[in-house]
Amino acid sequence: MRQSPTRRLERSRTALPTGQPPHGPVPRTSGVDLLDVRRIRLVETPAPQLPPGERLAMDRAWDEAVRANPSLFDGPVAACAGLSWEGPGCLRITWARTTYRRYALRRVPGATACLPSLFVDVVQPTPDGRLLVGRMAPSTSTPGRWLLPGGSAEPPTGDRPLDLPALRRHAARELAEETGVETAPDDLTLWLVTRGAYGSVGVLFLAPCRPAPEVRARFAALVSAETARGREPELDRIALVGSRADLARLPGPHADYLEPVVTRYAQTAGLGPRSRDSGSDVSPPSPGGG
């Protein structure tokens, strides 16, 4: 499940562990950071206290957002409270329990108690090097936005920890719920961490390659099943993209990390221009979609 504002594509900047200090906070940049990681450690911390004035402003901003988009809900969420290196390729993510309402502080000028979002995404490739992306349906919090399958991190219940296996399970569940592609959590490989709009942090997992016809068929089956239950799928369209040119053919807003991630995958997969510029493969819209 996701709730985050749209943002235009930003200039990407790759942050490599070998170029970072072995310890300390990850430096902020003006663009989207791509962090190469081998290990992640998640540490819980209390959410910052809200000054009384900011709480009132947050509540007003949230109420306005809900009036504009009734699909928003104030459920529990794990937000990012800090990002630091613990050694080469070893990243510590500090997180705090809060609710989606907290993100309304982004709309409050001068707010000091904002928290960036923390989310998981799945990089699902096809054998020809294209990646699966989806467009958020009209009833979602960010209708029309193109992004990778995934969702906001959720705080654990009971004595369960929020750790890398938990994020991996959540990523596999979101991939299945949004696209119909079922992958065992253990088959997802930690690939990349992104930091973009408002400092939002995404943990990206790489899935095994699947043929494009299988990906399309699984999404079509999901849409059919959800429609039969009287529910609208979270994604109303999918596409397979392998280059900036492919992304440019997708109308509407894109997640800020999307272009840098697609470009990085093409580079690491060693794809040539002909392979990358094969053209985006867009599925028909789901019933009721645009």
Residue pairs with C-beta under 8 A, 6 or more apart in sequence:
1 75
1 151
1 152
1 154
2 119
2 136
2 140
2 141
2 142
2 147
2 150
2 151
2 152
3 72
3 73
3 77
3 100
3 103
3 141
3 142
3 152
4 103
4 117
4 119
4 141
4 142
4 152
4 197
4 200
5 103
5 106
5 142
5 197
5 198
6 142
6 145
6 253
7 196
7 197
7 198
7 253
7 255
7 256
8 253
8 256
9 254
9 256
9 258
9 259
10 30
10 31
10 32
10 196
10 197
10 256
11 30
11 31
11 32
12 31
12 32
12 33
12 34
12 259
12 260
12 263
13 29
13 30
13 31
13 32
13 33
13 34
14 33
14 34
14 260
14 264
15 26
15 27
15 29
15 33
15 34
15 35
15 36
16 36
17 35
17 36
17 37
17 38
17 85
17 88
17 89
17 90
18 88
20 26
20 27
20 85
20 88
21 85
22 85
22 87
22 88
23 84
23 85
23 86
23 87
24 84
24 85
25 82
25 83
25 84
25 85
26 33
26 35
26 83
26 84
26 85
26 91
26 195
28 195
28 199
32 194
32 195
32 196
32 256
32 257
32 260
33 194
33 195
33 196
34 192
34 193
34 194
34 257
34 260
34 261
34 264
35 91
35 192
35 193
35 194
35 195
36 89
36 192
37 89
37 90
37 91
37 190
37 192
37 193
38 89
38 90
38 190
39 89
39 90
39 91
39 164
39 190
40 90
40 91
40 92
40 93
40 164
40 167
40 190
40 193
40 203
41 86
41 90
41 91
41 92
41 93
41 163
42 92
42 93
42 94
42 95
42 161
42 162
42 163
42 164
42 167
43 92
43 93
43 94
43 95
44 94
44 95
44 96
44 97
44 162
45 81
45 82
45 94
45 95
45 96
46 96
47 79
47 81
47 96
47 97
47 98
47 102
47 115
48 81
48 96
48 113
48 115
49 113
50 58
50 113
51 112
51 113
54 105
54 108
54 111
54 112
54 113
57 105
57 108
57 111
58 101
58 102
58 104
58 105
58 108
58 111
59 101
59 104
61 104
61 105
61 107
61 108
62 72
62 74
62 101
62 104
64 107
65 72
65 104
65 107
66 72
69 141
71 139
71 140
71 141
72 100
72 141
73 100
74 99
74 100
74 101
75 99
75 100
76 97
76 98
76 99
76 154
76 155
77 97
77 98
77 99
77 100
77 102
77 117
77 152
77 153
77 154
77 155
78 95
78 96
78 97
78 98
78 118
78 152
78 153
78 154
78 155
78 162
79 95
79 96
79 97
79 98
79 102
79 103
79 115
79 116
79 117
79 118
80 93
80 94
80 95
80 115
80 116
80 117
80 118
80 199
80 200
80 201
81 94
81 95
81 96
81 115
82 92
82 93
82 94
83 91
83 92
83 93
83 94
83 195
83 201
84 91
84 92
84 94
85 91
85 92
86 92
91 193
93 118
93 201
93 203
95 118
95 153
95 162
96 115
97 155
98 115
100 152
102 114
102 115
103 114
103 115
103 117
105 111
105 113
105 114
105 115
106 114
106 198
114 198
116 195
116 198
116 199
116 200
116 201
117 152
117 198
117 200
117 201
118 152
118 153
118 200
118 201
118 202
118 203
119 150
119 151
119 152
119 153
119 200
119 201
119 202
119 203
120 150
120 151
120 153
120 167
120 170
120 171
120 174
120 202
120 203
120 204
120 205
121 147
121 148
121 149
121 150
121 171
121 202
121 203
121 204
121 205
122 148
122 149
122 150
122 171
122 172
122 174
122 175
122 183
122 188
122 204
122 205
122 206
122 207
123 131
123 148
123 191
123 192
123 204
123 205
123 206
123 207
123 261
123 265
124 131
124 132
124 148
124 149
124 175
124 179
124 181
124 207
124 210
124 215
125 131
125 132
125 206
125 207
125 209
125 210
125 265
125 269
126 132
126 209
126 210
126 211
126 212
126 215
126 240
127 209
127 211
128 212
128 242
128 275
128 278
129 242
129 265
129 266
129 269
129 271
129 275
129 276
130 212
130 240
130 241
130 242
130 246
130 278
130 280
130 281
131 148
131 240
131 241
131 242
131 261
131 262
131 265
132 148
132 149
132 179
132 181
132 215
132 238
132 239
132 240
133 146
133 147
133 148
133 238
133 239
133 240
133 241
133 250
133 258
134 146
134 147
134 148
134 149
134 178
134 179
134 234
134 235
134 237
134 238
134 239
135 144
135 145
135 146
135 235
135 236
135 237
135 238
135 239
135 250
135 252
135 289
136 142
136 143
136 144
136 145
136 146
136 147
136 234
136 235
136 236
137 143
137 232
137 233
137 234
137 235
137 236
137 286
137 288
137 289
138 144
138 232
138 236
138 288
138 289
138 290
139 232
140 234
142 253
144 252
144 253
144 290
145 252
145 253
145 254
145 255
146 239
146 247
146 250
146 252
146 253
146 254
146 255
146 258
147 254
147 255
147 258
148 204
148 255
148 258
148 261
149 174
149 175
149 178
149 179
149 181
149 235
150 171
150 174
150 175
150 178
150 202
151 170
151 174
151 178
153 162
153 167
153 170
153 203
154 170
155 162
156 162
156 166
160 166
164 190
165 185
167 203
167 205
168 185
168 186
168 188
168 190
168 205
169 185
171 185
171 188
171 203
171 205
172 182
172 183
172 184
172 185
172 188
175 181
175 182
175 183
175 207
176 182
176 183
177 234
178 233
178 234
178 235
179 215
179 218
179 219
179 222
179 235
179 238
180 218
180 219
180 220
180 221
180 222
180 223
181 207
181 210
181 215
181 218
181 219
182 218
183 207
183 208
187 207
187 208
188 205
188 206
188 207
189 205
189 206
190 203
190 204
190 205
190 206
191 204
191 205
191 206
192 204
192 261
192 264
193 201
193 202
193 203
193 204
194 201
194 202
194 204
194 257
194 260
194 261
195 201
195 202
196 202
196 255
196 256
196 257
197 256
202 257
204 261
212 240
212 281
215 238
215 240
216 238
216 281
216 283
219 235
219 238
219 283
220 283
222 233
223 233
223 286
223 287
226 232
226 233
226 286
227 233
227 286
227 287
232 286
232 288
233 286
235 286
236 285
236 286
236 288
236 289
236 290
237 282
237 283
237 284
237 285
237 286
237 289
237 290
238 282
238 283
239 246
239 250
239 280
239 281
239 282
239 283
240 246
240 280
240 281
241 247
241 250
241 262
241 280
242 262
242 266
242 271
242 275
242 276
242 277
242 278
242 280
243 262
243 263
243 266
243 273
243 276
243 277
244 259
244 262
244 263
245 276
245 277
246 262
246 276
246 277
246 278
246 279
246 280
247 254
247 258
247 259
247 262
247 280
249 279
249 280
249 282
250 280
250 282
266 275
266 276
